[in-house]
Amino acid sequence: MDQADEVEISVIVFLLTIALRVAHFFALHALQVLPLAGLFLSRVRLSQATQVVALFLFAAAYTGGVWWLFASAMHGRPLL
């Protein structure tokens, strides 16, 4: 392996690391977003069962979004 290959691999690893940071950011902030969503839903006049279902659906959608960001990063697709 010559120096040009090492530089190319270094650039690819760097770009993949940057892309993974976006998914990592959203995944970690789920620890704050999901309880806030639960707090918001507790203030809305809905039955408790409806609140639980709504929070579950929000959590599933949020998780799907994080997985999409992760998959996009792993395939090398830019976010924007």
C-alpha positions in Angstrom: 0.0 0.0 0.0 1.5 3.3 -1.0 1.0 6.7 0.5 -1.7 7.8 -2.0 -3.8 4.8 -0.9 -3.3 5.7 2.8 -4.4 9.2 2.2 -7.5 8.0 0.3 -8.4 5.6 3.1 -7.9 8.4 5.6 -10.2 10.7 3.8 -12.9 8.1 3.5 -12.7 7.2 7.2 -12.8 10.9 8.1 -15.9 11.6 5.9 -17.7 8.5 7.3 -16.9 9.7 10.9 -18.4 13.1 10.1 -21.5 11.5 8.6 -21.9 9.2 11.6 -21.9 12.1 14.0 -25.3 13.3 12.8 -26.9 10.0 13.6 -25.0 9.8 16.9 -26.3 13.3 17.7 -29.9 12.5 17.2 -29.6 9.1 18.9 -28.2 10.6 22.0 -30.7 13.4 22.1 -33.5 10.9 22.0 -32.8 10.6 25.8 -34.1 14.2 26.1 -36.6 14.4 23.3 -38.7 11.3 24.3 -39.3 12.4 27.9 -40.2 15.9 26.7 -42.6 14.4 24.2 -44.1 12.4 27.1 -44.4 15.5 29.2 -46.1 17.4 26.4 -48.5 14.5 25.9 -49.3 14.4 29.6 -50.5 18.0 29.3 -52.8 17.4 26.4 -56.4 16.3 27.1 -56.2 12.7 25.9 -56.9 9.4 27.5 -53.9 7.7 29.0 -54.1 4.9 26.5 -54.1 7.4 23.6 -51.1 9.2 25.2 -49.1 5.9 25.4 -49.9 5.0 21.8 -49.0 8.5 20.6 -45.7 8.4 22.5 -45.0 4.9 21.1 -45.6 6.1 17.6 -43.4 9.1 18.1 -40.6 7.0 19.5 -40.9 4.6 16.6 -40.8 7.4 14.0 -37.8 9.0 15.8 -36.0 5.7 15.9 -36.8 5.2 12.2 -35.3 8.6 11.5 -32.1 7.8 13.4 -31.8 4.5 11.6 -32.3 6.2 8.2 -29.5 8.7 9.1 -27.3 5.9 10.2 -27.9 3.9 7.0 -27.4 7.0 4.9 -24.0 7.6 6.6 -23.0 4.0 6.1 -23.8 4.2 2.4 -21.8 7.4 2.0 -24.8 9.5 1.1 -24.7 13.2 2.1 -27.4 14.5 4.5 -28.3 17.5 2.3 
